Every structure is written in structure tokens, then in C-alpha cells.
Amino acid sequence: MTPVAAEERTVLRMEGIAKTYPGVRALDGVDFEVREGEVHALVGENGAGKSTLMKILAGAQSRDSGAIIIDGQPAHIDSPQSAMALGVSIIYQEFNLVPYMTAAENIFLGREPRAAIPGFVNFSKMYSDAQAIIDRLGVKLNVRTSVNRLSVAQQQMVEIAKATSRNARIIAMDEPSATLTEHELDNLFALIRSLKEQGVSIIYISHRLEEIFQIADRVTVLRDGHLVATKDVKDTDREDIIQMMVGRELKEKIPKKPASIGDVILSVEHLQRAGAIEDVSFEVRRGEVLGIAGLVGAGRTEVARAVFGADPIDGGRIRLDGKDVNIRSPRDAIRLGIGLVTEDRKALGLVLGMAVRENISLANLGSLASLGFVSRKRERDVANRYIADLMIKTPSTEQTVQNLSGGNQQKVVLAKWLFTQSRILIFDEPTRGIDVGSKVEIYQLMNRLAENGAGIIMISSELPEILGMSDRILVMHEGRLAGELSREDATQEKIMHLATGGE
Amino acid sequence: MGKPDIGVRNLLVKLLSYGILVFFVLLCLYFDYVTRGLFLSGSNIVNILQQTAINTIIAVGMTFVIISGGIDLSVGSILSLAGVLSTMSLLQVFSRMHQGPAVTAWPLVVAVLVAGMVSMAVGAAAGAFNGFCITRLRVTPFIATLAMMGSARGLSMVFTDAVPISPLPTAFTNVVGGPSILRAIPPLVPLAILVFVVGYVVLTQTDFGRRVYAIGGNQEAARLSGVNVAHTKLGVYTIAGLLAGLSGLMFAARVGAGDPKSGQMFEMDAIAAVVLGGTSLMGGTGSVAGTLLGSLVIGVLAVGLDITDVSTYWQMVIKGGVILLAVVLDQLKVRLGSVGL
């Protein structure tokens, strides 16, 4: 769009930003700079560090080291308030709006214009000021409408109005297009262009690469917490960006042992769930590891939950061993021999306050009970068997699982599903936040399960894991199957191409 | 943090874990001292147990509810409704069978059995209705049981025109309500012990009990592990209602009337006993053993303050303070404990 002039002024410079979470190096000395009035796209795979970098900029996360320089001055950003005071605002995917307040009340939340009497709000001034801001953005919206009655796109506009009303000069938008329709997206782009003309800089995070070429001036690619490159958009193309996103060496050893692949055990036909899953069909065979790749929000977890009966479906059918089954709850699924290792093991996989023994037996308590009484001895024997078998590091069967490490917690979840004798196991991000040793053990367990004739579905955002473990790979994009790749054909580039909406 | 700090902290956590037990013992010793041995005399201990029994029975049910992550405000009203209806049925059966001066125990036995059934059935039905509203109509436990609290109380007024059902047969009040066992112990006490034991066994030894803990600890994880959350909750509220209903008849026997105004604020004493016993209102943890202790503390406090001539109003203030203190100390325990890990 705008030709990049040589004297473009840099408003923001982040230098050598580093951040380590327990077990994960999220950012490793990243440099990032934004010029006045530019739209700067920030891209990378899931977990590349985009969100962490933005949260550090917005004061929502602390950094371990590195400096933030705004207008050539070192900026002390240690809270969202201090970031806002320096003109930095961030618009998250999940909006920070109070649903039962009007648009104007949200825009001025926490700094309402005061009336003459102390403690009272000058509502007429608040509404006229808010309307002026909204009008200046060229948005059609009545600021007296309560936010819960606005569309998602309108709520986004309120968020942007909130940011500009605080004189934000740098606005970061995290996946702003994810939930917008085509027309709404055009409006957003128009708004971004008008902000640009007012000298506001936009940091634009998106998984949809085509948008970058429509709106951005420059693009920065992150990979595994490192800066790959910052380029002018006119000097790059889609393939080049994908190459930068995935271009890592496959150095991790994945101990895949292909099992003999048998009959179809699970087939899913025309699965449908409004707003999440669009006509998804696939099958899994005995002994097969079916990988499902895709970006966050592509609908992979939703498919897993639908097959497992955790969420109701709007259409489609599921067959096990060729027979139609009606799965209406996780209980039905478990009875039919399906297990789901959830993505978020703390919130969904474990009862953290319960003992290792109690978590392992939870999904199959009935087999340990007679007349309703649970046999503690048999239960302990079962727990001890899986502790030994999976090498779970715990002082005893009675340890509460919240005191175990992430890898060992995940093994407890796996033990739970092994004890239900699942024939179909769905792993959703099975190695997220887990140490390398446990990772390898989990891969080996998958091999063993496949060898014993189980069908395995593995959802993962880690391409090496998908490429290394899967016999076949499905790629999802925006609720649909974007394509299928055989183990031999699959490459990181091909997966990422399909996952970002490429034909 | 240095090592000695952690040692001190662990000791504190230990002490706080047994805090309620320590407090209970100290409380008994204190009252015994100021009453010069009167407090821990046999007859007064029976008195304390009798005072504690009703609350213990209700609180055992409340423990199930709170461990499952819910709350039941309706138990006091269910007590009155079940008390009213069961004493009405008692009078009916008794008067029909007890024609003339024939001196046999049968009419009473039959009448008590019928009344017992009625009290538990009424309680269980009210509790099941709570459970239905919570699981099927998706009303939050607080609101569902608040509604039942009003409705059940209203119904017991309607059925009685707000006049207590009395007099009850003296044989009934003497045998069921009075110290009929070994001429010293009222049947209420062994009944409370029985309820406690059954409650303990169900919570700790059965798969149902395990599911109660699981849904209180993490409802979604429990559901995804195949736990039937709705059935479990239905069971929990039915148990709470059944025990409240049973208490209704026992309470009527003790006071000698089926009083529609009985049981007011009983839900508060039951919740207090559960909380004093270390059960978290967040659900997932707790035990009926703790609840028994909590109930005993409340009973000892009430009787002890009575004996030492503390006015009823000050008793309320003190009871409130003790509950607050117990929860604050529990919070402290959790904080110290989690940092220590």
C-alpha cells in the first residue's frame, strides 16, 4: 500500500526479549520493531511465541530479560496500566468487555467523565464523547447499546474504540479476523487503514497468510521462540513465509514403530457442529496412528470432543467396527471403548485433589466395585501395576496428583484410559508441557497400543511429532478437513500450506 | 526460604490440621474446669449428645452436598415439613389402632414405623426435587434449595394452619424422644451414630462416594471420565433431604409436637458443622468424621455457654466468631501448606 519511506520513524523497539516458563523457553532473545503508522504482521506456528511477545509488550506478562524502547526512550512496562499510559493497547481474541454495560460505558470503563458533584458520572458527556470516537473510526454503532447485544465484529470495534480513546499509538490485534465474516473483515481493514493514516501503528497477528498480503507493510516470523526474519511484505510471498515458519531441522528422534494396520475400527461421517465442525469425515484403522494437524481454533479438539460425546453434535454419524453407534455422553463413548486424553489435563483430565489411585480408577470404578463397594486392595493393585508399567514417578498410590510433574500427571491420565481397555484412544496435544523423557515414553506407549490393535487419533500442533508418529495425517482449517497426507508424502511445508488455508 | 522456616511451617500446618480437635478438647476441659466437673459428668455428656444428634444427622447429609460442590439451604424447612406430615400420620395410625385401654406395644411400633417411613419419604422426595431442579432445570444449588426452603416451610404451615401437631402420644415422646435406652440414653443418640457410620462408609468405601468427591473436585474431568454427574447429584440431594426428613420426626419426638415452625436456621448449624469439620465449600474435599467433630463443637459450645449462664444472644455472637475463626485458620493452613510444597 504505502511506500515505505526511508525516514520512517521507529516508535517501538523490543530488544533481546527472553521469557522462560517452567520447562519451556517461550522467547529467546527476540528483537522486534514497529514503525510509525505501519501495519506489522506477526506470524508463526502455535507456540512460536507471538502471544507471549505481545503479552510482554502489553504488560500482561513479565519478561526475564530484554528492553522495550518507545520513541527512543526505555519504557518501564510492568502492568497493563503502564503499557496503556505509554500508548500501547492490545486487543485479545477474547474481548475484555463487560457484557451488560453499554458500548460507551465499556469504552470509558475505569475513567468515566466526572459530573460536578463528586462521585457522580457525567453520562451525557460520556455518551457524546463515545459516539464521537466511534464516528471518527467510521463505524456505524449506537454507543447506548449494551455490549451483549452487539455482534462479535461490533464488539471488536468497541475494543478498538476503547484503545484509541486512550490515545493508543500502538495497537496489537491477536487474531482479529478469526471470527469475522468476509464483509466484517473488509470493515476491519478499512478501520485499520484509517488508523494508519492517523499515525497509529498496528501489530497484526493472524494465521491467515493471505490477509498479510492485503493489509500489512512488513511481516515478522517467529519460530520456537526465536526471531526468523522481518521482511517487507512486497519482498516476500506465501511460500517464503511458510518456509520461514516451519523451516526447522527435524532433529528430535521420534521412536515410531509402524504396526500392522488392520480393519477400519472407527468411521466418522459428515460430522457437523454449528460454528465448530463443518462436514468432517474420516476413518481410523486398527494399529493406525491418525494424526490431525491444524492451527489453534481449526476445530481439531472439537472433533475429538464430538466423537467422545463430550459435546452434542448437529449431524453426522459414527460407526464402530462397521456398526452405527449413538454416542450421547462420555459415558457412552467409554462403554464403547473410546478414551480421550484431553489437551488441558489439569482442567479436564484429572481431579487434581485426588490421589493417583483414585484418578486411575475413576473411569472404570465399576469393575472394582461389588454391590457398590470399591475394593481398595484391588484398586491399589491396579494403581501399582500402572505406576510400574508406565514408570510413573510418585512416592505412592496415595499421592495427590497435583503434586506430580506434568509428565507424570499425563501418565496418570494415560493409565486411566489403559485401565478402561480403550480400543480407540484420542490424544489431544499429548506431549504439551512435558519433559523430553516422558515424551519419548508416551510415543512408545502409542506404539505399543497400536501394536495391540488399538486405533489412535493424535491431535498435535507440533509438526515433528505429527510427521514422526502418524501413519496418515489429516489437516484441518476453519472447521473443515483441508486435506489428507500419507506418511510418505507429508512435509512440514505441505501441512502448513493446508493449515493456513492454501489450496 | 531457609530450611528452619519450612520446618516451622510444616509444624504449623500439622497443628492447624488438628486444630478443630485441639479446640474441641480445650473447650471441654475449659467448661469442665469452670463448672467444677459438672460439664463432663455422665448426665451432661448425654445431654450434649442429645443436643448434637439432630444437627449431626442433618450435617452428614450436608457433607455429601458440600463435598459435591453444592449447598442445601432447605434442610431446616424439609425437617419441619417431614416432622408435620409424619406426626400427622403417626396420630392417624395410632388413634385407629389404639382403641380402648388395651396395653400392648403394637400400635406404637406400627405407628412409629409408618411415621418413620413418611418422614424419610417426604424428605427424600423434597431432596430429589432439589436434585431435579439442579440437574435437569439447571438451577444453581443455592437458588433451587432457597426456593425449597420457602416452599417446604410454606407447605408445613398450610398442612397445619400454622398450629403445631400435638399432643403426641406420651408413649411416643417417652420412648422415641426420651431417655429410654437403659433409662439414660435417648434413641436419637444411637440413631445419629448409625447415620454417621453409614455416611462414613458410603463416602469412603463405595463408588457412589468416590463420584461425589470427583464431581466436587473437578466436575468436567469427572464427566469426561464417564461419571454420571446428574445421577450422582440427584443422589446427593436426595440423601440430604432424607436425613433432614428423618430428623423431622426425631425432633418432633424430642419436643413433643410436630411444629411447622421447627428447624429454622438448622441449615446454618449444619453448614457450620461441615465447615468447622474442614470440608471446603469449594467441594472435592472433606469428611463426615470432620463434620461429627464440628457438630460436637457446636453442641459443646451451646451447652457449655448455657451452663455458664451466657445469654442466648451472646451465644450467637460467639458461635459466629468460632465459625469465622475456623475458616480463617483453614485458609491459613491451605496457604501455608501450598507454599511449603
Interface residues (C-beta under 8 A of the other chain):
Chain A: F308 A310 S329 P330 R331 A333 I334 R335 L340 T342 A347 L348 G349 L350 V351 L352 G353 M354 E358 S361 L362 A363 N364 L365 G366 L368 A369 G372 F373 V374 R376 N403 K416 T420
Chain B: Q205 T206 D207 F208 R210 R211 Y213 A214 G217 N218 E220 A221 A222 R223 L224 S225 G226 V227 N228 G284 T285 L341
